[in-house]
Amino acid sequence: MDLSIVRQCQLTRLSRSGLYYAPAEESAENLDLMRLLDEKYMKTPFFGVRRMTDWLDKQGHTVNAKRVRRLMRVMGLEAIYPKPRLSIPGLGHKIYPYLLRGLKIDRPNQVWASDITYIRLRQGFIYLVAIMDWFSRYVVSWEVSVSMDTSFCLAALDWALQGGRPEIFNTDQGSQFTSEDFTNRLKGNGIDVSMDGRGRVIDNIFIERLWRTVKYEEVYLKDYLNVGEAISNLKSYFWFYNHERSHQALGYRTPATVHAEG
């Protein structure tokens, strides 16, 4: 039986654009550099273009800063220290205040947060967006895409809202999250919009920790052949993360257990 595109997306948890994946238009050399940059960024997220360029040179890869800057931009990597235009909203997009400073977060579905990260494949790369409940660390939903557009972030949000809704939704100031399509979807569901301050990685610290965990425990241990293999492995990992991986901060309970208690 033939399945519709929509149904295929529902079954695979893949945004519609992901079904039309084509290898990234980057040379093998650039893809190797991007793998190195990704792993180094997880260890030293405060490294900017100059320090990354110097580090690559010391690893035997002589590249100029212009090339490193472009690759980091493609990957969505920015040093975490404060600087102008750290996270660039779309032209005319409204920036919302950060609502979590000093807020006591003491229950599930009080605050959700979202972010995007780069996921390498053997011959290319994709982007991963996840939505996490701050209190329980439960990954409510996730999606992948071949580009950092708004549609796959909206798809992840729609998946998440099928199971509940938060009081506050926090993101960075990236154009995907500052778009009217995204913020209106939140406000239309009675959700307050919160956005990180520029250069303040700690404003969304639990998502940053999630990316480190996913990459060191899953992505870096595998060598995904294609987008389908990446989705299959990520699906298994997020099940493990939610339902089997205990967290010290949660009293050695799993995110799913804590989330259900709320």
C-alpha positions as CSV (number, residue, x, y, z in Angstrom):
1,M,0.0,0.0,0.0
2,D,1.3,3.4,-1.0
3,L,1.6,5.9,1.9
4,S,1.0,9.6,1.4
5,I,3.9,12.1,2.0
6,V,2.2,13.3,5.2
7,R,1.7,9.8,6.5
8,Q,5.4,8.9,5.8
9,C,6.4,12.0,7.8
10,Q,4.1,11.0,10.7
11,L,5.6,7.5,10.8
12,T,9.2,8.6,10.5
13,R,9.0,11.8,12.5
14,L,10.7,13.5,9.6
15,S,9.8,17.0,8.4
16,R,8.5,16.9,4.9
17,S,11.6,18.6,3.5
18,G,13.7,15.8,4.9
19,L,12.1,13.3,2.5
20,Y,13.8,15.1,-0.4
21,Y,17.3,14.9,1.1
22,A,20.2,15.4,-1.3
23,P,23.9,15.3,-0.3
24,A,25.2,18.6,1.0
25,E,27.0,20.6,-1.6
26,E,30.3,20.7,0.3
27,S,33.6,19.1,-0.8
28,A,34.9,16.1,1.1
29,E,37.6,18.4,2.6
30,N,35.0,20.9,3.9
31,L,33.0,18.0,5.4
32,D,36.1,16.8,7.2
33,L,36.7,20.3,8.5
34,M,33.1,20.5,9.6
35,R,33.4,17.3,11.6
36,L,36.4,18.7,13.3
37,L,34.7,22.0,14.1
38,D,31.6,20.3,15.4
39,E,33.6,18.1,17.9
40,K,35.9,21.0,19.0
41,Y,32.9,23.3,19.5
42,M,31.3,20.8,21.9
43,K,34.5,21.0,24.0
44,T,35.3,24.7,23.6
45,P,32.1,26.6,22.7
46,F,33.8,29.8,23.5
47,F,36.1,29.5,20.5
48,G,35.4,32.0,17.8
49,V,36.5,32.0,14.2
50,R,40.1,33.1,14.9
51,R,40.7,30.6,17.6
52,M,39.1,27.8,15.5
53,T,41.2,28.8,12.6
54,D,44.4,28.6,14.7
55,W,43.3,25.3,16.2
56,L,42.7,23.8,12.8
57,D,46.1,25.0,11.6
58,K,47.7,23.2,14.6
59,Q,45.9,20.1,13.6
60,G,47.6,20.3,10.2
61,H,44.7,21.9,8.3
62,T,45.8,25.2,6.8
63,V,42.6,27.2,6.1
64,N,41.9,30.9,6.2
65,A,39.4,32.6,8.6
66,K,37.0,33.4,5.8
67,R,36.5,29.7,5.1
68,V,36.1,28.8,8.7
69,R,33.6,31.6,9.2
70,R,31.5,30.3,6.3
71,L,31.6,26.7,7.5
72,M,30.6,27.7,11.1
73,R,27.8,29.8,9.7
74,V,26.5,26.8,7.7
75,M,26.7,24.7,10.8
76,G,24.9,27.3,13.0
77,L,27.9,27.6,15.3
78,E,28.7,30.8,17.2
79,A,31.1,31.4,20.0
80,I,29.1,31.9,23.3
81,Y,30.8,35.1,24.4
82,P,28.7,38.3,24.1
83,K,29.2,40.2,20.9
84,P,27.0,42.1,18.5
85,R,24.6,40.1,16.3
86,L,25.3,36.8,18.1
87,S,22.0,35.3,17.0
88,I,20.4,37.1,14.1
89,P,16.7,37.4,13.9
90,G,15.0,37.8,10.6
91,L,14.5,41.3,9.3
92,G,11.6,43.0,11.1
93,H,11.2,40.1,13.5
94,K,10.2,41.0,17.1
95,I,12.5,40.0,19.9
96,Y,10.7,39.0,23.1
97,P,12.2,39.4,26.6
98,Y,13.8,36.6,28.6
99,L,11.2,35.5,31.2
100,L,13.1,32.8,33.1
101,R,15.5,35.0,35.1
102,G,14.7,34.4,38.8
103,L,11.8,32.1,38.0
104,K,11.3,29.1,40.2
105,I,10.8,26.1,37.8
106,D,9.1,23.5,39.9
107,R,6.8,21.4,37.6
108,P,6.6,19.8,34.2
109,N,5.1,21.8,31.3
110,Q,5.9,25.1,33.1
111,V,8.7,25.9,30.7
112,W,9.7,24.3,27.4
113,A,12.8,25.3,25.5
114,S,14.0,24.6,21.9
115,D,17.2,24.9,19.9
116,I,18.8,23.6,16.7
117,T,22.1,21.7,16.2
118,Y,24.2,20.3,13.4
119,I,24.3,16.5,12.8
120,R,26.9,15.1,10.6
121,L,26.4,12.3,8.1
122,R,29.0,10.3,6.2
123,Q,28.5,12.4,3.1
124,G,26.8,15.5,4.3
125,F,24.8,16.8,7.2
126,I,21.4,17.7,8.5
127,Y,20.0,19.9,11.3
128,L,18.2,18.6,14.4
129,V,15.7,20.7,16.4
130,A,14.5,19.5,19.8
131,I,11.9,20.7,22.3
132,M,12.7,20.0,25.9
133,D,10.7,20.3,29.2
134,W,13.0,22.2,31.5
135,F,11.9,20.7,34.8
136,S,11.9,17.0,33.8
137,R,14.6,17.3,31.0
138,Y,12.1,15.3,28.9
139,V,12.5,15.7,25.1
140,V,9.0,16.4,24.1
141,S,9.6,16.3,20.4
142,W,12.3,16.5,17.7
143,E,12.6,16.9,13.9
144,V,15.4,16.9,11.3
145,S,15.8,19.0,8.2
146,V,18.3,19.7,5.4
147,S,18.1,23.4,6.0
148,M,17.6,25.7,8.9
149,D,14.3,27.0,7.9
150,T,11.2,27.6,10.0
151,S,9.1,24.7,8.8
152,F,10.8,21.9,10.6
153,C,10.8,23.9,13.8
154,L,7.0,24.4,13.4
155,A,6.7,20.7,12.7
156,A,8.4,19.9,16.0
157,L,6.2,22.4,17.8
158,D,3.1,20.8,16.3
159,W,4.2,17.3,17.5
160,A,4.9,18.7,20.9
161,L,1.5,20.4,21.3
162,Q,-0.3,17.2,20.6
163,G,0.8,16.0,24.0
164,G,0.5,19.1,26.1
165,R,1.5,22.7,26.2
166,P,3.8,24.8,28.4
167,E,3.2,28.1,30.1
168,I,6.4,29.6,28.7
169,F,8.4,28.6,25.6
170,N,12.1,29.7,25.5
171,T,14.4,29.9,22.5
172,D,17.4,31.9,21.2
173,Q,16.9,34.8,18.8
174,G,17.4,32.9,15.6
175,S,15.2,33.7,12.7
176,Q,13.4,30.4,12.9
177,F,12.1,31.2,16.3
178,T,11.6,34.9,15.9
179,S,9.5,34.4,12.8
180,E,5.8,35.4,13.0
181,D,4.8,31.9,12.0
182,F,6.5,30.4,15.0
183,T,5.7,33.1,17.6
184,N,2.1,33.3,16.5
185,R,1.7,29.6,16.8
186,L,2.8,29.9,20.4
187,K,0.7,32.9,21.3
188,G,-2.3,31.3,19.6
189,N,-2.0,28.5,22.1
190,G,-1.8,30.8,25.0
191,I,1.9,30.3,25.5
192,D,4.2,33.2,26.7
193,V,7.3,33.7,24.4
194,S,10.7,34.0,26.0
195,M,14.0,34.5,24.2
196,D,17.6,34.3,25.4
197,G,19.7,37.4,25.8
198,R,22.5,37.8,23.2
199,G,25.6,35.8,24.0
200,R,24.0,34.2,27.1
201,V,24.3,30.4,26.5
202,I,23.3,29.9,30.1
203,D,19.9,31.2,29.3
204,N,19.1,27.9,27.6
205,I,21.6,25.7,29.4
206,F,19.6,22.5,29.5
207,I,19.3,22.4,25.8
208,E,23.1,23.0,25.4
209,R,23.7,20.1,27.8
210,L,21.3,17.9,25.8
211,W,23.3,18.6,22.6
212,R,26.6,17.5,24.3
213,T,24.9,14.4,25.6
214,V,23.4,13.4,22.3
215,K,26.6,14.0,20.4
216,Y,29.0,12.2,22.8
217,E,26.6,9.3,23.6
218,E,25.2,8.8,20.1
219,V,26.3,10.9,17.1
220,Y,30.1,10.7,17.6
221,L,29.9,6.9,18.2
222,K,28.1,6.4,14.9
223,D,28.8,7.2,11.3
224,Y,25.4,7.8,9.8
225,L,25.3,6.7,6.2
226,N,22.3,8.8,5.3
227,V,19.3,10.7,6.7
228,G,17.2,7.6,7.2
229,E,19.9,6.0,9.3
230,A,20.3,9.2,11.3
231,I,16.6,9.4,12.0
232,S,16.4,5.7,13.0
233,N,19.3,6.0,15.4
234,L,18.2,9.3,16.9
235,K,14.7,7.9,17.4
236,S,16.2,5.0,19.4
237,Y,18.5,7.3,21.3
238,F,15.8,9.8,22.4
239,W,13.7,6.8,23.6
240,F,16.7,5.7,25.7
241,Y,17.3,9.3,26.9
242,N,13.7,9.8,28.0
243,H,12.8,6.4,29.3
244,E,16.0,4.6,30.4
245,R,18.8,7.1,31.1
246,S,18.7,8.3,34.7
247,H,19.8,11.8,35.6
248,Q,21.6,12.7,38.8
249,A,19.8,16.1,38.9
250,L,16.5,14.2,38.9
251,G,17.4,12.0,41.8
252,Y,18.6,9.3,39.4
253,R,15.1,9.0,37.8
254,T,14.4,9.2,34.1
255,P,13.0,12.3,32.4
256,A,9.9,10.3,31.4
257,T,9.2,9.3,35.1
258,V,9.6,12.9,36.3
259,H,7.5,14.3,33.4
260,A,4.7,11.8,34.1
261,E,4.6,12.7,37.8
262,G,3.6,16.3,36.9
